[in-house]
Amino acid sequence: MIKFFRKIRKNLLTEGKTGKYFKYAIGEIVLVVIGILIALQINNWNENRKNKIAEADYYCRILDDFELNEKLIDDTTELINNKIKLCKELILDLNKIPNERGEILNKFVIALRQDVFVPSNIAFEDITSSGQLKLLTDLKLKNRLIQHSTFLNNILNLLQENRNEILKRMSDYELIVDFGYQDINYLNQVLDKELVNLLPKNDWTNEPDNPIFVKFQDNLVVFIAMLIRQKQHLSNLKKEMKEPIRLLKEKECK
């Protein structure tokens, strides 16, 4: 093609048709410019197409995370409900005198186990950390997702503070052996009978006036209150998720 154009220019110069040569040269420049513009347009179109595909993929991945988190909230809430039930049973068992300290403490350990709510936020973290947030062209949805991310982090901080307070109160007993940790199954299995017999005997679960009894019962009530607070935090999070989920579903992910 280049040789063809050169041949035309050469013939025009040879024939002394300077005016036609300049017109041709200008026309050739115009064609080149048009060709470049078309190439740029095609390239832009292709980039836009890729961006649209990436944007749609991110919306669908983010929606998957939201729907998974809804299930995680429901599952965690059910676990919390079971712990509340267990703590109420513990208060009743504690006040059924006589009782077995070992049975109460083993049930207490189960109630104390912390089931941490760990949300899935992989897609949104990926798009923000990679600097691809600009791909989201739906400004209303993008701003809503940013708002949700801040709300989620606040809830996680509140839940962590709640867990820390529970663990602090539930483990704040001056003498571990007086409290009776040696009666807990996993520890009792390691300590042989001879060693356990050497430890102090404190039958505080059968002594309502004992300071440990009073503190333990008080902590159980506080524990229930903290668990209820955890449920409220998770409930607030689930309510806050409804609008972004609705907006994401409008993208018709398949």
DANORCOR-V899438 format. One record per pair of residues at least 12 apart in sequence whose C-alpha atoms are under 10 Angstrom apart, sorted by the first residue. I is the first residue (numbers start at 1). J is the second residue. D is the distance in Angstrom with one decimal. If there is no record, write none. Layout:
# DANORCOR-V899438
i | j | d
I | J | D
I | J | D
This chain:
# DANORCOR-V899438
i | j | d
5 | 24 | 9.6
5 | 25 | 9.5
5 | 28 | 8.4
8 | 21 | 8.7
8 | 24 | 8.9
9 | 21 | 6.4
9 | 22 | 9.2
9 | 24 | 7.7
9 | 25 | 7.8
12 | 24 | 9.1
48 | 135 | 9.8
51 | 132 | 9.8
51 | 134 | 9.8
51 | 135 | 6.4
51 | 136 | 9.1
51 | 137 | 9.9
52 | 135 | 7.8
52 | 136 | 8.8
52 | 137 | 9.0
53 | 135 | 9.8
54 | 132 | 9.5
54 | 135 | 7.5
54 | 136 | 9.1
55 | 127 | 9.7
55 | 132 | 9.2
55 | 133 | 9.2
55 | 134 | 9.3
55 | 135 | 5.7
55 | 136 | 5.8
55 | 137 | 8.0
55 | 138 | 9.6
56 | 135 | 9.4
56 | 136 | 8.6
56 | 248 | 9.9
56 | 251 | 7.6
56 | 252 | 9.2
56 | 253 | 7.7
57 | 123 | 9.6
57 | 253 | 8.3
57 | 254 | 9.8
58 | 123 | 6.6
58 | 124 | 7.9
58 | 126 | 9.2
58 | 127 | 7.7
58 | 132 | 9.9
58 | 133 | 9.7
58 | 135 | 8.9
58 | 136 | 8.3
58 | 253 | 10.0
59 | 123 | 8.6
59 | 124 | 9.1
59 | 136 | 8.3
59 | 141 | 9.6
59 | 142 | 9.9
59 | 247 | 9.6
59 | 248 | 6.3
59 | 249 | 8.8
59 | 250 | 10.0
59 | 251 | 7.3
59 | 252 | 9.3
59 | 253 | 7.6
60 | 123 | 9.1
60 | 248 | 7.5
60 | 249 | 8.4
60 | 251 | 8.0
60 | 252 | 8.3
60 | 253 | 5.3
60 | 254 | 7.7
61 | 121 | 9.6
61 | 122 | 8.5
61 | 123 | 5.8
61 | 124 | 8.4
61 | 248 | 9.9
61 | 253 | 8.9
62 | 120 | 9.2
62 | 121 | 7.6
62 | 122 | 7.9
62 | 123 | 5.3
62 | 124 | 6.2
62 | 125 | 9.6
62 | 127 | 9.8
62 | 145 | 9.2
62 | 244 | 9.8
62 | 245 | 9.1
62 | 248 | 8.0
63 | 123 | 9.0
63 | 124 | 9.9
63 | 244 | 8.6
63 | 245 | 6.5
63 | 246 | 9.4
63 | 247 | 9.4
63 | 248 | 6.1
63 | 249 | 7.4
63 | 251 | 9.7
63 | 253 | 8.3
64 | 120 | 9.0
64 | 121 | 9.6
64 | 122 | 10.0
64 | 123 | 8.8
64 | 245 | 9.6
64 | 248 | 9.8
64 | 253 | 9.5
65 | 119 | 8.1
65 | 120 | 5.4
65 | 121 | 6.1
65 | 122 | 7.4
65 | 123 | 7.3
65 | 124 | 8.8
65 | 245 | 10.0
66 | 119 | 8.7
66 | 120 | 7.6
66 | 121 | 8.0
66 | 238 | 9.5
66 | 241 | 7.4
66 | 242 | 9.3
66 | 244 | 8.6
66 | 245 | 6.8
66 | 248 | 9.5
67 | 120 | 9.5
67 | 241 | 9.4
67 | 245 | 7.9
68 | 119 | 8.1
68 | 120 | 7.1
68 | 121 | 9.7
69 | 117 | 9.2
69 | 118 | 8.5
69 | 119 | 5.6
69 | 120 | 6.3
69 | 121 | 8.6
69 | 237 | 9.7
69 | 238 | 8.5
69 | 241 | 9.3
70 | 119 | 9.1
70 | 234 | 9.6
70 | 237 | 9.1
70 | 238 | 6.6
70 | 239 | 9.9
70 | 241 | 8.3
70 | 242 | 9.6
71 | 119 | 9.9
71 | 238 | 9.8
72 | 117 | 7.2
72 | 118 | 8.0
72 | 119 | 7.2
72 | 120 | 9.0
72 | 234 | 9.8
73 | 117 | 7.3
73 | 118 | 9.3
73 | 119 | 8.5
73 | 231 | 9.0
73 | 234 | 6.3
73 | 235 | 7.9
73 | 237 | 8.5
73 | 238 | 7.3
74 | 231 | 9.8
74 | 234 | 8.6
74 | 235 | 9.1
74 | 238 | 9.0
75 | 117 | 9.2
76 | 115 | 7.1
76 | 116 | 7.9
76 | 117 | 6.5
76 | 118 | 9.7
76 | 230 | 9.6
76 | 231 | 8.5
76 | 234 | 8.5
77 | 115 | 9.9
77 | 117 | 9.5
77 | 227 | 9.4
77 | 228 | 9.6
77 | 230 | 8.3
77 | 231 | 6.0
77 | 232 | 9.4
77 | 234 | 7.5
77 | 235 | 8.6
78 | 231 | 9.3
79 | 111 | 9.8
79 | 114 | 9.7
79 | 115 | 7.6
80 | 111 | 9.2
80 | 114 | 9.3
80 | 115 | 8.3
80 | 224 | 9.4
80 | 227 | 6.3
80 | 228 | 8.0
80 | 230 | 7.9
80 | 231 | 7.2
81 | 224 | 9.6
81 | 227 | 8.1
81 | 228 | 8.4
81 | 231 | 8.4
82 | 111 | 8.4
83 | 108 | 9.7
83 | 110 | 8.2
83 | 111 | 5.3
83 | 112 | 8.1
83 | 113 | 9.0
83 | 114 | 9.8
83 | 223 | 9.4
83 | 224 | 8.1
83 | 227 | 7.8
84 | 111 | 8.1
84 | 220 | 9.4
84 | 221 | 9.7
84 | 223 | 8.2
84 | 224 | 5.6
84 | 225 | 8.9
84 | 226 | 9.6
84 | 227 | 6.8
84 | 228 | 7.9
85 | 111 | 9.2
85 | 224 | 8.9
86 | 107 | 7.6
86 | 108 | 8.2
86 | 110 | 8.5
86 | 111 | 6.4
86 | 112 | 9.9
86 | 224 | 9.6
87 | 107 | 8.6
87 | 108 | 7.6
87 | 110 | 9.8
87 | 111 | 6.7
87 | 112 | 9.2
87 | 217 | 9.6
87 | 219 | 10.0
87 | 220 | 6.3
87 | 221 | 8.0
87 | 223 | 7.8
87 | 224 | 6.8
88 | 220 | 8.0
88 | 221 | 8.3
88 | 224 | 8.0
89 | 104 | 9.6
89 | 107 | 9.2
89 | 108 | 10.0
90 | 103 | 9.7
90 | 104 | 6.6
90 | 105 | 9.1
90 | 107 | 7.3
90 | 108 | 7.2
90 | 111 | 9.2
90 | 217 | 8.7
90 | 220 | 8.0
91 | 104 | 9.3
91 | 216 | 9.2
91 | 217 | 6.5
91 | 218 | 9.4
91 | 220 | 7.2
91 | 221 | 8.3
92 | 217 | 9.9
93 | 205 | 9.4
94 | 204 | 9.8
94 | 205 | 6.2
94 | 206 | 7.6
94 | 207 | 9.7
94 | 208 | 8.9
94 | 213 | 8.4
94 | 216 | 9.4
94 | 217 | 7.9
95 | 205 | 8.2
95 | 206 | 7.9
95 | 207 | 9.4
95 | 208 | 7.8
95 | 213 | 9.7
95 | 217 | 9.3
96 | 205 | 9.4
96 | 206 | 8.4
97 | 205 | 8.0
97 | 206 | 5.7
97 | 207 | 8.5
97 | 208 | 9.1
98 | 203 | 10.0
98 | 205 | 8.3
98 | 206 | 5.9
98 | 207 | 9.2
99 | 203 | 9.4
99 | 205 | 7.0
99 | 206 | 6.4
100 | 183 | 9.9
100 | 203 | 8.8
100 | 205 | 7.5
100 | 206 | 8.3
101 | 179 | 9.3
101 | 180 | 7.5
101 | 181 | 9.7
101 | 183 | 7.5
101 | 184 | 9.3
101 | 202 | 9.2
101 | 203 | 7.1
101 | 204 | 7.9
101 | 205 | 5.8
101 | 206 | 8.1
102 | 180 | 7.7
102 | 181 | 8.5
102 | 182 | 8.6
102 | 183 | 4.9
102 | 184 | 6.2
102 | 185 | 8.1
102 | 188 | 9.8
102 | 205 | 9.5
103 | 183 | 8.3
103 | 184 | 8.2
103 | 185 | 9.3
104 | 183 | 9.5
104 | 184 | 9.2
104 | 205 | 8.2
105 | 179 | 9.1
105 | 180 | 7.7
105 | 181 | 7.4
105 | 182 | 9.5
105 | 183 | 7.1
105 | 184 | 6.1
105 | 185 | 9.0
105 | 205 | 9.6
106 | 181 | 9.1
106 | 183 | 7.7
106 | 184 | 5.3
106 | 185 | 6.7
106 | 186 | 9.1
107 | 184 | 9.0
108 | 170 | 9.5
108 | 184 | 9.3
108 | 220 | 9.1
109 | 170 | 9.8
109 | 181 | 9.6
109 | 184 | 7.8
109 | 185 | 9.7
111 | 220 | 9.7
111 | 223 | 9.4
112 | 163 | 9.8
112 | 166 | 8.2
112 | 167 | 7.7
112 | 170 | 7.9
112 | 171 | 9.8
112 | 220 | 9.9
112 | 223 | 8.8
113 | 167 | 9.3
114 | 163 | 7.3
114 | 164 | 10.0
114 | 166 | 9.4
114 | 167 | 8.9
115 | 163 | 9.6
116 | 156 | 9.6
116 | 159 | 8.5
116 | 160 | 8.5
116 | 163 | 8.7
117 | 156 | 8.1
117 | 159 | 8.4
117 | 160 | 9.5
117 | 234 | 9.0
118 | 156 | 8.4
119 | 152 | 8.8
119 | 156 | 9.0
121 | 149 | 8.5
121 | 152 | 9.6
124 | 145 | 8.1
124 | 146 | 8.8
124 | 149 | 8.4
125 | 149 | 9.2
128 | 146 | 9.6
133 | 146 | 9.9
138 | 247 | 9.8
140 | 244 | 9.6
140 | 247 | 8.9
141 | 243 | 9.3
141 | 244 | 6.8
141 | 245 | 9.7
141 | 246 | 9.9
141 | 247 | 6.5
141 | 248 | 7.6
142 | 244 | 9.2
142 | 247 | 10.0
143 | 244 | 9.8
144 | 241 | 9.7
144 | 243 | 8.3
144 | 244 | 6.4
144 | 247 | 9.1
145 | 241 | 9.4
145 | 243 | 9.7
145 | 244 | 6.6
145 | 245 | 9.6
145 | 247 | 9.9
145 | 248 | 9.7
147 | 240 | 9.8
147 | 244 | 9.7
148 | 237 | 8.9
148 | 240 | 7.4
148 | 241 | 7.3
148 | 243 | 9.7
148 | 244 | 7.9
151 | 236 | 9.7
151 | 237 | 7.7
151 | 240 | 8.2
151 | 241 | 9.7
152 | 234 | 9.8
152 | 236 | 10.0
152 | 237 | 7.0
152 | 238 | 10.0
152 | 240 | 9.1
152 | 241 | 9.4
154 | 233 | 9.8
154 | 237 | 9.9
155 | 230 | 9.4
155 | 233 | 6.4
155 | 234 | 7.7
155 | 236 | 8.7
155 | 237 | 7.2
156 | 233 | 8.8
156 | 234 | 9.3
156 | 237 | 9.8
158 | 229 | 9.6
158 | 230 | 8.4
158 | 233 | 7.8
159 | 226 | 9.6
159 | 227 | 9.8
159 | 229 | 8.7
159 | 230 | 6.3
159 | 231 | 9.6
159 | 233 | 7.4
159 | 234 | 8.8
160 | 230 | 9.7
162 | 223 | 9.7
162 | 226 | 6.6
162 | 227 | 8.4
162 | 229 | 8.1
162 | 230 | 7.3
163 | 223 | 9.7
163 | 226 | 8.2
163 | 227 | 9.0
163 | 230 | 8.8
165 | 222 | 9.8
165 | 223 | 9.1
165 | 226 | 8.5
166 | 219 | 8.5
166 | 220 | 9.6
166 | 222 | 8.2
166 | 223 | 6.3
166 | 224 | 9.7
166 | 226 | 7.2
166 | 227 | 9.0
167 | 223 | 9.4
169 | 215 | 9.4
169 | 216 | 9.2
169 | 218 | 9.8
169 | 219 | 6.6
169 | 220 | 9.5
169 | 222 | 8.7
169 | 223 | 8.6
170 | 215 | 9.4
170 | 216 | 7.8
170 | 219 | 6.5
170 | 220 | 8.2
170 | 222 | 9.6
170 | 223 | 8.3
171 | 216 | 9.9
171 | 219 | 9.9
172 | 215 | 9.6
172 | 216 | 9.8
172 | 219 | 9.9
173 | 212 | 7.8
173 | 215 | 8.8
173 | 216 | 9.1
174 | 212 | 9.4
175 | 212 | 10.0
177 | 196 | 9.6
177 | 199 | 6.7
177 | 200 | 6.6
177 | 201 | 8.2
177 | 202 | 8.4
178 | 199 | 8.5
178 | 200 | 6.4
178 | 201 | 6.9
178 | 202 | 5.6
178 | 203 | 8.6
178 | 204 | 8.4
178 | 212 | 8.7
179 | 200 | 9.7
179 | 201 | 9.3
179 | 202 | 7.3
179 | 203 | 8.9
179 | 204 | 7.8
179 | 205 | 9.3
179 | 212 | 7.1
179 | 213 | 9.3
179 | 216 | 9.5
180 | 199 | 9.3
180 | 200 | 8.8
180 | 201 | 8.2
180 | 202 | 7.4
180 | 203 | 8.8
180 | 204 | 9.1
180 | 205 | 9.9
182 | 195 | 9.9
182 | 196 | 7.1
182 | 199 | 8.6
183 | 196 | 8.7
204 | 216 | 9.9
205 | 217 | 9.8
